[in-house]
Amino acid sequence: MKKKNLFMFALASFMFAACSENLPDGGDDGGGIINTDGEAWLSLNIKAGTTTKALHNPDEENGTTNESKVDKIMVVFFDNHLSASANPGVVDTKEWGSGDPEISTPGQPNGTATKAFKVKKTAKAFLVVLNPSPDFETIAGAATDFATINKAIIDTDVTSVIGAGKDYFMMTNAKGQLEPTTVVNSGTVTVTDLDLVTYPTSGEAESNPQKVTVDRVAAKVRLFANASYTGNSIDVTTVGWALNVTNKKYFPMSERTETWMEGGGTTNAGDGSPRNTYESPFDIWEFGSYRKDPNYEGQKTSMTDISTTPYTDNYTYYTHSNVPTWSAVTAGPSTNPNASKIPALYCLENTQEEADNYQAYSTHVLLKATVVPTGLKLPGGATYNGPANSDTDVNDSGNVISGKDWIKVGKGYYSYKLVIKYIEAELTSKYEDKDPDNFPTSFTTTFNTYISYLAGKSGSGVTAVTLPTKDEFDALPGANDAERVTSIANKFYQQKVIDNGADIYGSISYYKGGDSYYTIMIKHDNDTNDTNNKLGEFGVVRNSVYDITIKSIMNPGYPVIQEPDPGKKDEEEEFYMSIEIGINPWTWYEQGVDL
């Protein structure tokens, strides 16, 4: 059984009071009117709504004070809704800073109403932007239509939408629609656009608020892990973590879409999936918990080489020559009541269509750990005593010393000098055999192939070893066969292999300093046997918290940071973890992983 994913959205809730300017005679009809011309009054009541945890009431979580504070408000008004016009025109833009009465006192869970303000009565729909990024402010200042307002913004640094001090979170309409709008899901989703209703006086405007929810543009990821784990013949100490393959582009307001688990219809209906049974309480409108970002479509067909454009224009990623700054892991579990205060990493929303569920296009976690193999054995089965064998990488109990190099050959763990012991034992059997020239030397050949790979990669100083024939062996200097075997085996021990060995090739993995790296794909949708690589299973969505809890680490990871692989499906990761993922309103996703 696969582990279940839980997802929640952190929502900030806003109240708009629709209003209309005073009638020419100063009268007050006591009711709202549809905008026609001239100006009308509008008031804002801003409140950050409670955050609920998907499928886990009453586990609720508000954003932190920094995640919820509002220093600036921008409201862009349009002459139509998106459903009525492919590109509504901008008719008015309002913006206030922290000292203005229109901002009032934003709060969580409650705020106070703003002073009413005037807006053109030709306005029919609006976009709310809290704490707009500098790039968005520049665009909005000159924009005349929705397409320009909501064009993809390129930004390599998430700081622009969360603030340098992580206290200036950009937020926009949560529905992925211009407001006012109602959404009803009765088997099929119905979106109804409502004209902006106004009132004849500022007082009435402030007394008749209309709710509007907003989402933080950024996604949030938290990692919970122990300081150490004991696995299968290994001890693991966690070092740090980072986010990899993060998006460089975002839409100010992204479009909602249903995941495969959420969608209706009959496609794949016979495979056991709970289609048309909506399982996303964090999406209060049952409108779709997934989003479409600027890189949503066509990645697999357009990007085959991650070292060139357009891949480098769309994603930030790390390699072993371009390592991230590692964040310290935090002790779990994710159900910690103070979870919202635990350090987190933020990134831009990153989603993809089903065909692009590949590691190269999905934001994931890199975990760095120090892995120490224990109980190493000599070829005969006795405990490998490091000091007795002049091996400074292993102690007298056969345990690799923390921070020292070691090598994985197939499923076995070795120090470099222990590898030489196994080569020596295999070559002894070879040259004692009746037909030594045809004697199989699988261990020796495997390691020699790795040396050849390093020689081709790193150049001079690494040399593959040619095994002598029986006649050549007999002609070698040495008092006896044992001395001659030892001299051949020692040729496999090379300083340049130590210097350049951190790598993986075939069944050989060289762990420099015991450093081990794990790739953890972040899951958005509920993880069942029916969701493998389906639409919405992977990705990070705005205003969502993804909690990843490392439950156990039973195996070593990669010896180097792997380059994102355009050919590797998200569900095909070799190194397994037990993860619990949750998302918060913030919304909370929880994922458990066994490595």
WOJOWO-V499353 format. One record per residue. RES is the residue in one small letter. OMEGA is omega as a letter, one per 40 degrees, with the letter a starting at -180 (none if undefined). D_FIRST is the distance of its C-alpha to the first C-alpha in Angstrom with 1 decimal. Layout:
RES:OMEGA:D_FIRST ; RES:OMEGA:D_FIRST
This chain:
m:i:0.0 ; k:i:3.7 ; k:a:6.4 ; k:i:8.9 ; n:i:12.3 ; l:a:15.5 ; f:i:18.8 ; m:i:22.4 ; f:i:25.8 ; a:a:28.8 ; l:i:31.6 ; a:a:35.3 ; s:a:37.3 ; f:i:40.8 ; m:i:43.5 ; f:i:46.1 ; a:i:49.3 ; a:a:50.8 ; c:a:54.6 ; s:a:57.8 ; e:i:61.1 ; n:i:64.1 ; l:a:66.0 ; p:a:69.4 ; d:a:71.2 ; g:a:69.0 ; g:a:67.8 ; d:a:64.4 ; d:i:63.0 ; g:a:60.2 ; g:a:57.5 ; g:i:55.4 ; i:i:56.5 ; i:i:54.8 ; n:i:55.7 ; t:i:58.7 ; d:a:60.8 ; g:a:62.1 ; e:i:59.9 ; a:a:57.9 ; w:i:56.6 ; l:i:53.0 ; s:a:51.5 ; l:i:48.2 ; n:a:46.3 ; i:i:43.5 ; k:i:40.7 ; a:a:37.4 ; g:i:35.0 ; t:i:32.5 ; t:a:29.0 ; t:a:26.1 ; k:a:22.5 ; a:i:20.0 ; l:a:18.6 ; h:i:20.1 ; n:e:23.7 ; p:i:25.9 ; d:a:24.4 ; e:a:27.0 ; e:i:28.4 ; n:i:31.6 ; g:i:32.5 ; t:i:34.7 ; t:i:38.4 ; n:a:38.6 ; e:a:35.7 ; s:a:37.5 ; k:a:41.2 ; v:i:43.3 ; d:a:46.3 ; k:i:46.9 ; i:i:46.5 ; m:i:47.1 ; v:i:47.2 ; v:a:47.8 ; f:a:49.3 ; f:a:49.2 ; d:i:51.4 ; n:i:48.6 ; h:a:44.9 ; l:a:42.6 ; s:a:42.2 ; a:a:46.0 ; s:i:46.7 ; a:a:44.8 ; n:a:46.5 ; p:a:48.1 ; g:i:50.9 ; v:i:51.2 ; v:a:54.0 ; d:i:53.7 ; t:i:51.9 ; k:i:52.1 ; e:i:51.1 ; w:i:51.7 ; g:a:51.3 ; s:i:50.7 ; g:a:54.3 ; d:a:54.6 ; p:a:54.7 ; e:i:52.4 ; i:a:49.5 ; s:a:50.5 ; t:i:48.1 ; p:a:44.5 ; g:i:42.3 ; q:e:38.9 ; p:a:38.4 ; n:i:42.0 ; g:i:44.6 ; t:a:48.2 ; a:i:49.8 ; t:i:51.5 ; k:i:55.1 ; a:i:55.4 ; f:a:56.1 ; k:i:57.4 ; v:a:55.6 ; k:a:57.0 ; k:i:56.9 ; t:i:55.9 ; a:i:52.5 ; k:a:49.9 ; a:a:46.6 ; f:i:45.5 ; l:i:43.0 ; v:i:42.6 ; v:i:42.1 ; l:a:41.9 ; n:a:42.7 ; p:i:43.2 ; s:i:42.8 ; p:i:46.0 ; d:i:45.1 ; f:i:44.4 ; e:i:47.7 ; t:i:49.6 ; i:a:48.1 ; a:a:48.6 ; g:a:52.1 ; a:a:53.2 ; a:i:50.8 ; t:a:52.3 ; d:a:49.2 ; f:a:45.5 ; a:i:44.5 ; t:i:46.3 ; i:a:45.0 ; n:i:41.3 ; k:i:41.5 ; a:i:39.0 ; i:a:40.1 ; i:a:39.7 ; d:a:39.1 ; t:a:37.7 ; d:a:37.5 ; v:i:35.4 ; t:a:38.3 ; s:a:40.1 ; v:i:37.8 ; i:a:37.1 ; g:i:40.5 ; a:i:41.6 ; g:a:41.1 ; k:a:37.8 ; d:a:39.9 ; y:a:40.6 ; f:i:37.6 ; m:a:38.3 ; m:i:37.1 ; t:a:37.6 ; n:a:37.0 ; a:a:33.4 ; k:a:33.4 ; g:i:34.2 ; q:i:37.4 ; l:i:40.9 ; e:e:41.9 ; p:a:42.9 ; t:i:40.2 ; t:i:38.2 ; v:i:34.9 ; v:i:33.7 ; n:i:30.6 ; s:a:31.3 ; g:i:29.0 ; t:a:30.7 ; v:i:31.7 ; t:i:35.3 ; v:i:37.0 ; t:i:40.5 ; d:i:42.8 ; l:i:45.3 ; d:i:48.6 ; l:a:49.4 ; v:a:51.6 ; t:a:54.4 ; y:a:56.8 ; p:a:60.5 ; t:i:60.5 ; s:i:58.6 ; g:i:58.4 ; e:i:56.7 ; a:a:54.3 ; e:a:53.2 ; s:a:52.9 ; n:a:50.6 ; p:i:47.4 ; q:a:44.7 ; k:i:41.1 ; v:i:39.5 ; t:i:36.2 ; v:i:35.8 ; d:i:32.9 ; r:a:33.2 ; v:a:33.2 ; a:i:31.2 ; a:a:27.5 ; k:i:26.7 ; v:i:24.2 ; r:i:23.9 ; l:i:22.4 ; f:a:22.0 ; a:i:22.1 ; n:i:23.8 ; a:a:27.1 ; s:i:25.8 ; y:i:22.9 ; t:a:23.2 ; g:i:21.0 ; n:i:21.4 ; s:i:25.2 ; i:i:25.3 ; d:a:26.2 ; v:i:25.4 ; t:a:27.5 ; t:a:26.4 ; v:a:29.2 ; g:a:28.4 ; w:i:26.5 ; a:i:27.5 ; l:a:26.5 ; n:a:26.9 ; v:i:27.6 ; t:a:29.0 ; n:i:30.9 ; k:a:34.7 ; k:i:35.3 ; y:i:34.8 ; f:i:36.2 ; p:i:37.9 ; m:a:36.3 ; s:a:33.2 ; e:i:32.3 ; r:i:29.3 ; t:a:27.0 ; e:i:24.0 ; t:i:20.6 ; w:i:18.9 ; m:a:16.9 ; e:a:20.3 ; g:i:22.7 ; g:a:24.4 ; g:a:25.7 ; t:i:24.5 ; t:a:23.2 ; n:a:20.0 ; a:a:20.2 ; g:a:19.3 ; d:i:15.8 ; g:a:14.0 ; s:a:14.5 ; p:a:16.1 ; r:a:19.1 ; n:i:22.3 ; t:a:20.6 ; y:a:21.2 ; e:a:18.8 ; s:a:20.8 ; p:i:23.1 ; f:i:24.1 ; d:a:25.8 ; i:a:28.4 ; w:a:29.9 ; e:a:26.8 ; f:a:28.2 ; g:a:25.4 ; s:a:23.7 ; y:a:23.9 ; r:i:27.3 ; k:i:29.4 ; d:a:30.9 ; p:a:33.7 ; n:a:31.4 ; y:a:29.1 ; e:i:30.2 ; g:a:31.2 ; q:a:30.1 ; k:a:28.8 ; t:a:32.1 ; s:a:34.4 ; m:i:33.2 ; t:a:32.9 ; d:a:34.6 ; i:a:33.4 ; s:a:36.7 ; t:i:38.8 ; t:e:39.1 ; p:a:37.5 ; y:a:34.5 ; t:i:36.4 ; d:a:37.8 ; n:a:34.5 ; y:i:32.3 ; t:a:32.9 ; y:a:31.0 ; y:i:31.5 ; t:a:32.2 ; h:i:33.3 ; s:i:36.9 ; n:a:36.2 ; v:i:34.1 ; p:i:33.1 ; t:a:34.4 ; w:i:31.7 ; s:i:30.9 ; a:i:30.3 ; v:a:26.9 ; t:i:26.8 ; a:a:25.6 ; g:e:22.8 ; p:a:21.1 ; s:i:21.1 ; t:i:22.0 ; n:a:25.4 ; p:i:28.0 ; n:a:30.0 ; a:a:27.1 ; s:a:29.3 ; k:a:31.9 ; i:a:29.8 ; p:a:30.7 ; a:i:28.7 ; l:a:29.0 ; y:i:29.9 ; c:i:29.8 ; l:i:30.7 ; e:i:28.3 ; n:a:26.7 ; t:a:25.0 ; q:i:24.8 ; e:a:24.6 ; e:a:21.8 ; a:a:23.9 ; d:i:24.2 ; n:i:20.6 ; y:a:21.9 ; q:a:22.1 ; a:a:25.8 ; y:a:25.6 ; s:i:22.8 ; t:a:23.7 ; h:i:21.6 ; v:i:22.1 ; l:i:24.0 ; l:i:23.7 ; k:i:26.5 ; a:i:26.5 ; t:a:28.9 ; v:a:27.4 ; v:i:29.5 ; p:a:28.9 ; t:i:30.1 ; g:i:31.9 ; l:a:33.2 ; k:i:35.0 ; l:i:38.1 ; p:i:38.1 ; g:i:39.4 ; g:i:36.6 ; a:i:38.7 ; t:a:37.6 ; y:i:38.6 ; n:a:41.3 ; g:a:41.7 ; p:a:45.2 ; a:i:46.5 ; n:i:45.5 ; s:a:46.8 ; d:a:43.2 ; t:i:43.1 ; d:a:39.4 ; v:i:38.4 ; n:a:39.6 ; d:i:41.0 ; s:a:37.7 ; g:i:36.0 ; n:i:34.1 ; v:i:34.3 ; i:a:36.3 ; s:a:34.5 ; g:i:35.6 ; k:i:36.7 ; d:i:35.7 ; w:a:33.4 ; i:i:32.1 ; k:i:29.0 ; v:a:29.9 ; g:i:27.1 ; k:a:24.9 ; g:a:28.0 ; y:a:29.4 ; y:i:33.2 ; s:a:36.0 ; y:a:38.3 ; k:i:41.0 ; l:i:38.6 ; v:a:37.8 ; i:i:41.5 ; k:i:41.6 ; y:i:39.1 ; i:i:41.1 ; e:i:44.2 ; a:a:42.9 ; e:i:41.8 ; l:i:45.2 ; t:i:47.0 ; s:a:45.4 ; k:a:46.3 ; y:i:49.9 ; e:a:50.4 ; d:i:49.1 ; k:i:51.7 ; d:a:50.5 ; p:a:49.3 ; d:i:49.5 ; n:a:46.7 ; f:a:44.6 ; p:i:41.0 ; t:a:40.1 ; s:a:36.5 ; f:a:35.9 ; t:a:39.3 ; t:i:38.8 ; t:a:35.4 ; f:i:36.8 ; n:i:40.0 ; t:i:38.0 ; y:i:36.5 ; i:i:40.1 ; s:i:41.2 ; y:i:38.6 ; l:i:39.7 ; a:i:43.3 ; g:a:42.7 ; k:a:40.9 ; s:i:43.1 ; g:a:46.5 ; s:i:49.1 ; g:i:48.6 ; v:a:45.6 ; t:i:46.7 ; a:a:45.0 ; v:i:46.5 ; t:i:48.3 ; l:a:48.2 ; p:i:51.7 ; t:i:52.7 ; k:i:54.1 ; d:i:57.6 ; e:i:56.8 ; f:a:55.0 ; d:a:58.1 ; a:a:60.3 ; l:i:58.4 ; p:a:60.2 ; g:a:59.2 ; a:a:60.6 ; n:a:58.0 ; d:a:54.7 ; a:i:52.7 ; e:a:54.4 ; r:i:53.9 ; v:i:50.2 ; t:a:49.9 ; s:i:51.8 ; i:a:49.4 ; a:a:46.2 ; n:i:47.6 ; k:i:48.0 ; f:i:44.2 ; y:a:44.4 ; q:a:45.4 ; q:a:45.8 ; k:i:44.8 ; v:i:41.5 ; i:a:41.0 ; d:a:42.3 ; n:a:40.2 ; g:a:37.3 ; a:a:34.4 ; d:i:32.5 ; i:i:30.0 ; y:a:31.2 ; g:a:29.8 ; s:a:28.3 ; i:i:30.5 ; s:i:29.5 ; y:a:32.3 ; y:a:31.4 ; k:a:34.5 ; g:a:35.0 ; g:a:31.4 ; d:a:30.2 ; s:a:26.6 ; y:a:24.9 ; y:i:21.3 ; t:a:20.3 ; i:i:17.7 ; m:a:17.2 ; i:a:17.5 ; k:i:15.4 ; h:a:17.2 ; d:i:15.2 ; n:a:12.2 ; d:i:9.2 ; t:i:7.2 ; n:a:7.0 ; d:a:10.6 ; t:a:11.9 ; n:i:12.2 ; n:i:15.6 ; k:i:16.7 ; l:i:19.7 ; g:i:19.1 ; e:a:15.7 ; f:i:17.7 ; g:i:21.0 ; v:a:23.0 ; v:a:25.0 ; r:i:28.3 ; n:a:28.6 ; s:i:25.0 ; v:i:23.7 ; y:i:20.6 ; d:i:19.8 ; i:a:17.9 ; t:i:17.4 ; i:a:17.2 ; k:i:15.6 ; s:i:16.5 ; i:a:18.1 ; m:a:18.0 ; n:i:19.5 ; p:i:22.4 ; g:i:22.1 ; y:i:24.8 ; p:i:28.4 ; v:i:29.6 ; i:a:28.5 ; q:i:27.2 ; e:i:29.0 ; p:a:26.8 ; d:i:26.1 ; p:a:26.9 ; g:a:25.4 ; k:i:21.9 ; k:a:19.2 ; d:a:17.3 ; e:a:13.9 ; e:a:15.6 ; e:a:16.2 ; e:a:16.8 ; f:a:16.7 ; y:i:13.4 ; m:i:13.5 ; s:a:11.6 ; i:i:13.0 ; e:a:13.5 ; i:i:15.4 ; g:i:17.8 ; i:a:20.9 ; n:i:24.3 ; p:d:27.8 ; w:i:28.2 ; t:a:24.6 ; w:i:21.6 ; y:a:18.2 ; e:a:15.9 ; q:i:13.5 ; g:a:12.3 ; v:i:12.5 ; d:i:12.8 ; l:none:15.5
